Amino acid sequence: MKLSSFKKHSLIVIIYAFVLQYMNISLVVDGMNVLYPALEKAHGWTPMKIGTATSAAVFIALIMAIVFGTLFMKFGVKKIMIPSVLLLGIDVIVMGNTSDFTTFAITMTLLQVLTVPAMVGSIAICANWFKKGRGKILGIVTIGAPAASATFVAIGTSVVLSSGYEYFYSVYGGIIIVIAIIGAVLLHDRPEDLGLFPDGAEKADYVIEPPKKTSAWTMIKMFRNKEMWLISFSWGFIFLMMTGIMANAIPRFLEVGIPIEQAISFFSIAAVLGMGASYFWGWLDDKISTPVTCAIFSLNYIVGSICFLYGSSENMALAFGGVLVIALTTGGMPNLQPSLQAWVYGREEFVPTLRYTGTIHNLFRAMAFAVSGYIVTTFGSYDVMYKIFIGLSIASLVLFLFIRKSYDPEREGAEPIPMSDNEYKSVS
């Protein structure tokens, strides 16, 4: 009976997290390829002007990552995540119906802030419900990211061209509000809330305690921890590259003579092919150590940056190859980044420690808009950006290989102590 109940409720968790992954990527990454051209056509706002507002918004969001992490610990994930999704839906409607740039900048800021608890919360709940095979579950959930890449730009562009971006974002905001209501009714933070245990186990292999409202990983201890910096910079570089590449893909293709219709078809085809890669990264994560999987993952950005650098209307194979390689990482990114966090710090300390690494990741993501905008304005082309990204990809690969697991410092003393995979599995 317990196993049957677990399957039902855990399926709700998986589906809901999938939907939130789709929503997040569609709004803050791929959605820029719909929003930028629409706003420039409707109001004459240049990509540089929009990008500046977006960068400022992301900088504010990175501060809120610590705030939301603390609120998750104090009140639980659901009580913070669901109201945030509800407010996000309202914000999207307002954003799509304003012609005032100041109002747009405010709604863009709220969008960047409110997607933080949606993204982090969906993964945190999955980490609560699944311990064994966590990589595969996150691999399934994060298929929502490449699914957004496969469909959102094509759907959004089509609707915007036929009915206007105001209509499109009004409808999408309404859908997000419905998603929030469904989550309020059906979602549960932890299996323990229903008398169940992670993975559907018949009994707990750990001492059942209320969710922690404080963490042994204080800010000072986190800043002294080598892994915190390795995770922050390795994934920070990847966040910068992912955002910089995806948010500017359509402008880049137009720059090198590839028609927008062709560019959109590239995204759709590559993203469909990339959906299976999300599960692949989860499978590989469970087969080998998470840091090694992340190092292999970073190789995609070396290849992708080279393809974007040399792809053009005269070399369509490389242009499509660049989109395909990056699409292969769209699902793996929201999977492997939290998986590495849990691998290093454990299930109970996932949210507390993510407050700090997530803030630095958002800082890098914010930099992507400003960096790409500065490069195209200064050099008149995106070429320099891709050359920089090749170097950052190599740096990420090396940093991943230095990451080790850390015990809870409260349980094992002030200094984190590395442990083997078998030791980790016995305590987590």
N, C-alpha and C positions, 0 to 999 in steps of 0.2 A: 504493500500500500504506500509506504514511504517513497519507494523508488518511483512508483507511478506518479505520485504527487510532485516529486522532484523533477521528473521529466517535463511535466506540464508547466511548472513555474520557471524552470530553467530555459525552456523553449521561448517563453515570453521574454526573458532576459536577453537571449540571443537575438531575437527578432527586433526588439526595441533598440538594442545597442547597434545593430546593423543600420536601422533607420536613422539614428542619430549620427552615425559615421557618414552616411550619405548626405545628410543635411549639412553637417559641418563643412565637408569638402566643397559641396555645391555653393555654399555661401562665401567662404573666406578664401578659396583657392580658385577653382574652376569658374565660379560665378563672376570673377573679375573679367573673364573673357566675354561675358555677356554684358556686364554693367558698363565697362569702359567705353566700348563703341556706342552703346545706347545713349549714355550721358553726353558724350562728345557731340553726337548728332543732334540730340534734343536741346542741349543748353550751351554747347560750345566749350564745355570744360575739357581741358587737355588731359592726357594720361598723366603728365607731370603734376598737374594741379590735384587730380584725384588721388594719385599715388602719395603725395605729401600728406593729404588728409588721412589716408589709410595708414601710413606709417605712424603718424601721431596717435591714431586710434589703437594700433597694436602696442605701442609703448605704454599706453594706459592699461591695456589688457594684461600686460605682463606683470604689472603691480598687483592687479586683481587676482592673479593666479595664486599668490600667497594667501590672499584674503579668502578665496573660495576653498583652498585647501584646509584652512583653519575652520571654516564654517562646516565643511564636510565632517571633520573630526568631532565638532561640538554637537551638531544636529543630525548627522547622518546624510548620506548622499542624496536620497530621494527628496527630502524636504527642501533642499537647495536647488537641485537640478531641475525639478519639474516647474517650479515658479519661474526659473530662468528661461526655460524653453517657451513658456507661455508669454513672457515679456518679449522674447525674441520674435515670436510671431507678430506681435503688435508692432514692434520696431521695423520689421521688414515691410509691413504694409505702409507705414509712414515714410520709410526711405524711398519706396517706389512711387510716392505721390507728392513729392516735394520738388519745387523748382528753385528753392532757395539754397545756396551752397552752404551757408552756416548750419541750416537744419540738416542738410545731407551729412555734413561732417559730424554732427552730434549723433545722428542715427547710425553712421558707420562706426563711430566709437562704441556705441551700445552694442552693435552687432558683434564687434570683435570681443567685447567683454563678455557678453552673454553666451557666446559659443564655447567659452572656456569650460564652464561647468558641464555643458552638454558633452563635450569631447572627453574630458577627464572623468566625469561621472559615469559615462557609459562603460568605460574600460574598468573603472574601480569596482563597479557592481559585478562585472564579469570575473574580476580577480577574487571577489568575495564568494562567488558561486562555484568556481572551478579552481582546483589545485593541480591535479594530474591532467596532463594533456592540455594545459593552459594555452600553449602555443597554437594548437589546432583550433581551439575554440576562438581565440583571438583572430586566427587566420580566416575563419568563417565570418566572424563579425565584421572584420575590416575589409571584406569584399565590398562593403558599402561604399568605400572610398573610390576604387576604380569603377564601380558601377555609376557613381556620380560623374566621373570623367567620361564614361562611355555615353551617357545620356543627357546630362544637364546642359552642356553647351549647345548641343543640337536642338534639344527641346526649347531651351530658353531663347536661343536666337530665332528659331522658327516662330514662336509665339510673339516675341518682341516685334519682329518684322510684320506680322499679320495683325496684331492687336495692340501693340505698344507695350513698353516696359512697365508702365503704370498698372496695366491689367495683369501682366505676368506676376509682378511682385505682390500685388494684392491677393491674388489667388494662392500664391505660394505661402504668404504669411498666414492666410486662413488655414491652410493645411497644417502648418506648424502648430497653430493653436489647438487643432484637433489632436495632434500627436501628444501635446502636453496633457490634455484631458484624459486620453487613453492611459498614459503613464501613471497619472494620479490614481487611477482605478485599479490597474493590474500589476504594477511593478512593486517589488519588494527588495530592500537593500541587501539582506543576507538570508541564506537558507535557514539560519538559526532562528530568524523571526517567525518561521512557520513550523518550528520543531524539526527541521531537516538539517542535513549536514552537507558540506561541499562534496561535489561529484556524486551525490546520491548515496553516500556511505550509510550503512546501517547503524553505525555508532561513531562517535567522535574519536579520532586518534590524537586529541589534544584537549587541554583543559578549556572548557567553555566559559568564556568571560564576556561581559558586556563590551561593546566596541570601545576602543580607547578614545578618550577625549583629550589626552596629552600624549606626547611622544618623547622617547628617550633621545631621539635625534634632534637636539636643540640646534639652533642656527650656528652656534660656535662649533659644536661637534661636527655638523655637516660641512662647514667650511674647512675643518681640519682633515676631512676624509678625502683621500685621493680619488676614490671612485666617483664622488660627487662632481669633481672637476672633469674627470675623464668622460663621464656620461654627458655632462653639460656641454662640453665643447665638441665632442664627437657628433652627437645628435644635433647640436646647435648649428654646426656647419651644414648638416644635411637639411635641416629646416630652412636655412638661408637659401640653399641651392634649389630645393623643391619649390619654394615659393617664388624665387626669382625666375626659374625656368617656366613654371606653369602659368604664372600670372602674366608673363610676357610672350607666351608662345605664339599667339595670334599676331600681335604686332611684329614679332620677329619674322614670321612666315611672309607677312605682307611686305616687310623690308626686303626680303630676298626674292620677291616676285612670285610667291605662291598664292593663288587666289583664296579668299576666305572660305569658299565652299569646299575646296580641296583640303584646306587645313582642318576644317571641322570634321570632314570624313576621316582624315588621319586619326584624329582624337577618338572618334567613335570606334573605329576598327581596332586600334591599338588598345584601347581601354577594355574592350570585350575580351581580347586575347589576354590582357593583364589580370582579369578577374581570377583566373585559375592560379596566378602567381601568388595571390594573397594566401590561399590555402597552402601553397608550396612553401612559403616562408614560415608559416606556422608549423608545418610538418618538419622542415629542416631544423627549426628551433628546438623541437622535441627530440630530434635525433642527435644533434651535436650541441655544444655549449652555445648559449645565446650570444656572447661576444663574438665568437667566430662566425656565427650566422650574420651578425651585423657587419662584420668586416667584409664578408662576401657581398652583402647587400650594397656596400659603399662602392664596389666596383662598377655598379650600374651607372653611377654618376660620372665616372671617368669616361665611359663609353658614350653616355648620353650627351655630355658636354661637347665631346669631339664631334658627334653627329650634328648637333645644333650649330656648331661653329662652321662646319663645311657643307651642311645641307643647303640646297637652294632649288630654284625652279629647274636648274640644269643638272642637279643631282638629287632627284626626288627620293632615291633609295635611302640615302643618308638622312634626308629630312624625315622620312617616315620612321627610319631606324631610331632616330632620336626620340620621337614621340613614343615609340614602342618600348624602348628601354626605360624611359621615365615612368610610363604607365605600369611597367612591371613592379615599380617601387611604390606606387600610390597606395596599394593595399598593404604592403609590407611595412610601410612607415608607421601608421597608427597601431600596427600589431607589435612590431619588434621594439619600438621605443618604450612602451609601458612594460612589455615582457622583460626587457633588460632591467628596468627599475625594480620589478618584483623579484627577478633572479638575484639581484644584488642585496636587496634589503628585506625581502620576504613579504607575505600577504598583509600582515598587520601594519607594517610600516610603509606600505606602498603610497598611500595618500599623503602622510606626513612628510615623507622625503621628496615626493613629487612637487611639493610646494616650491622647493628651491630649484631643483633642476628644471622644472617646467617654466619657471620665471625666466631663467637664462635662455631656454629654448625660444620662448616668445620674443626675447630681446633680439635674437638672431633673425627670427621671422620678420620682426618689424624692420630690421635693417635691410631686408631684401628689397622692399619697395623703394626705399631711399637710395640704395646702392644702384639698382637697375635704372632708376630715374636719373641719377647723377651721371651714370656711364653714357646713357643714350644722349643726354644733353651735351656732355663734354666732348665725347668722341664721335657722336653722330651715328653710332652703330652699337649693337650688342656684343660684338666680337670679343672685346676685352673682358666682359662679364664671364663668358664661357671659358676663357683662358684661366681666369682666377678660380673658377669652379673646379677645373681639373686639379689644381694644386690643393684645394680644400678637400676634395675627394680622397686624395692620397693621405692627407693629414688625418682624416676621419678613420680610415682603415687602420692606420698605425695606432691611434688612440684606443680603438676598440680592443685590440689585442693585449692591452695592458690592464684591462678591467678584471677584477676578481670579486668574489662574494664577500659580504661583510655580515657578521653577526649583529644582532640587536645590542648596542653598547650598554644598555641597562642590564641585560641578562649576562653579558660576558665581560663587563668592565668598560672603562672609558674608551679604550682604543678598539676599533673594529678588528676582528681576526678573520683572515681568509679561511675557507673550508672547502672540502672536496664536494663533488656532486652528491655522493652517497650520504655524507654527513648532512648536507643541506636538506635532502629529501627526508631524512629521519626527523628533522625538527620543523619542517614547513609543510 
